[in-house]
Amino acid sequence: MVKSKITVSVDKSVIENAKLALLKKRRTLSDYIEKSLRSLSTSEIITDLCEELDIDCEYITGENVERNRPDLTGKALAENEIKEMRGERASHLS
């Protein structure tokens, strides 16, 4: 990848604070800015966040949620059954 230099104007104290924070993470300001610019689309922001948090993320559409939602029409479920379903759902998220 070919790199290009850019010029931006930012308050000096903001740059110094950012460099200190990034130094603790062993990252450079250039790396951070490049990653931020690359992450301008929503899907890239989500992907970067998942990588940063080291979690497995997949995009689930509203249709997927509806399709996977259990049919509870006309069923009176006991409180324990509802807790069990919530537990299963939580285990899939973690």
trRosetta pair geometry for C-beta under 8 A, 3 or more apart (Angstrom, degrees):
i j d omega theta_ij theta_ji phi_ij phi_ji
10 14 5.3 -105 162 79 103 125
10 15 5.4 119 100 -55 118 99
11 14 4.3 86 70 1 93 109
11 15 7.2 -169 91 -8 50 84
12 15 5.7 -56 -153 36 35 111
12 16 6.3 33 153 -18 68 106
13 16 5.6 -52 -144 38 35 112
13 17 6.2 34 157 -17 67 106
14 17 6.0 -57 -147 39 28 108
14 18 6.2 28 154 -19 63 110
15 18 5.7 -58 -146 38 28 112
15 19 6.2 29 156 -20 65 106
15 29 7.1 24 -156 -127 82 155
16 19 5.8 -54 -146 35 29 110
16 20 6.5 29 155 -18 63 105
17 20 5.8 -55 -150 36 32 111
17 21 6.4 29 154 -16 66 107
18 21 5.8 -56 -147 38 31 109
18 22 6.1 24 157 -13 67 111
18 29 6.0 81 120 -112 114 105
18 32 7.3 -159 174 84 112 158
19 22 5.8 -59 -142 43 28 107
19 23 6.1 40 155 -32 64 104
19 29 5.5 -41 -90 -54 79 118
20 23 5.6 -48 -146 26 29 117
20 24 7.1 32 154 -19 59 99
21 24 6.1 -54 -164 27 33 112
21 25 7.1 12 147 -1 63 108
22 25 5.6 -65 -153 47 42 104
22 27 4.4 -92 -170 78 95 90
22 28 6.5 83 143 -144 136 6
22 29 6.0 167 40 -70 163 59
22 31 7.8 152 -168 62 133 103
22 32 5.6 -97 -106 -38 137 140
23 26 7.3 32 -173 -80 35 33
23 27 7.9 -111 -68 51 21 55
27 31 5.1 -123 -172 79 90 132
27 32 5.7 94 138 -55 125 96
28 31 4.4 100 57 3 83 102
28 32 6.9 -150 94 -4 46 86
29 32 5.6 -55 -147 38 33 112
29 33 6.2 32 155 -18 67 106
30 33 5.9 -55 -144 38 29 108
30 34 6.2 29 157 -18 64 108
31 34 5.9 -57 -147 38 27 111
31 35 6.3 24 156 -17 64 108
32 35 5.9 -56 -147 38 28 109
32 36 6.2 30 154 -20 64 108
33 36 5.6 -55 -147 37 31 113
33 37 6.3 30 156 -18 65 105
34 37 5.9 -55 -147 37 30 109
34 38 6.2 29 154 -18 64 109
35 38 5.6 -56 -146 39 31 113
35 39 6.1 24 155 -17 65 114
35 48 6.5 132 177 -138 106 140
36 39 5.7 -64 -145 41 28 108
36 40 8.0 64 151 -58 55 72
37 40 6.4 -12 -173 -36 40 107
38 44 6.2 -131 137 169 76 145
38 48 7.9 129 95 -68 102 137
39 44 4.6 -155 -126 120 55 105
39 45 4.7 99 176 -84 103 64
39 48 5.0 -46 -102 1 130 152
40 44 7.1 24 44 62 42 132
40 45 7.8 -6 -166 -51 1 101
41 44 4.7 81 64 12 88 107
41 45 7.0 -154 92 -11 42 87
42 45 5.6 -55 -149 32 32 113
42 46 6.4 29 156 -16 66 105
43 46 5.8 -54 -150 37 33 110
43 47 6.2 33 153 -19 66 107
43 59 7.1 -40 -122 -62 95 144
44 47 5.5 -51 -142 39 34 113
44 48 6.1 35 157 -19 66 106
45 48 5.9 -56 -147 39 27 110
45 49 6.2 27 154 -19 63 109
46 49 5.7 -56 -146 37 29 112
46 50 6.3 30 155 -19 65 106
46 57 6.3 -146 160 133 97 149
46 59 7.1 81 113 -79 158 98
47 50 5.8 -55 -148 36 29 110
47 51 6.4 27 154 -16 64 106
47 57 7.2 -157 -105 73 44 125
48 51 5.7 -56 -148 38 31 110
48 52 6.1 33 153 -22 66 108
49 52 5.5 -54 -144 36 30 114
49 53 6.2 13 160 -4 65 110
49 57 7.7 43 86 -21 88 163
50 53 6.1 -65 -142 49 27 99
50 55 5.3 -101 -154 72 76 80
50 56 7.2 41 -176 -149 121 9
50 57 3.6 -111 -102 6 143 128
51 54 7.2 24 -175 -77 33 43
60 64 4.7 -119 -166 81 82 137
60 65 6.1 94 145 -55 114 85
61 64 4.8 106 54 1 73 99
61 65 7.3 -132 100 -3 45 85
62 65 5.5 -50 -152 33 37 114
62 66 6.4 36 152 -17 67 104
63 66 5.8 -55 -149 38 32 110
63 67 6.1 32 154 -20 67 110
64 67 5.7 -56 -142 38 30 112
64 68 6.1 11 163 -5 66 114
65 68 6.3 -70 -144 46 23 98
65 69 6.2 38 155 -43 63 104
66 69 5.7 -45 -146 12 29 118
70 85 6.9 -89 13 -138 146 136
71 75 8.0 102 120 -1 68 127
72 75 5.1 -106 -163 51 60 110
72 77 6.7 -59 -142 -20 113 124
77 81 4.4 -116 -176 83 105 129
77 82 5.4 124 113 -53 124 87
77 85 7.9 0 168 -8 159 135
78 81 4.8 97 58 3 78 102
78 82 7.3 -146 96 -4 43 86
79 82 5.7 -56 -152 36 35 112
79 83 6.4 37 151 -19 68 104
80 83 5.6 -52 -148 36 34 112
80 84 6.3 38 152 -22 65 104
81 84 5.5 -51 -149 34 33 114
81 85 6.5 34 152 -19 64 103
82 85 5.7 -51 -149 35 33 111
82 86 6.4 32 152 -17 65 105
83 86 5.7 -56 -148 39 32 111
83 87 6.3 37 151 -23 65 105
84 87 5.6 -52 -149 34 31 115
84 88 6.6 33 152 -19 63 102
85 88 5.7 -52 -151 33 33 112
85 89 6.4 33 151 -19 65 106
86 89 5.5 -53 -148 37 34 114
86 90 6.2 35 153 -20 66 106
87 90 5.7 -54 -147 36 30 111
87 91 6.4 31 154 -21 64 104
88 91 5.8 -55 -150 33 31 111
88 92 6.8 31 152 -19 63 103
89 92 5.9 -56 -157 32 33 111
89 93 6.8 27 150 -17 64 108
90 93 5.7 -59 -152 36 36 111
90 94 6.5 22 157 -14 69 109
91 94 6.1 -61 -143 39 32 103
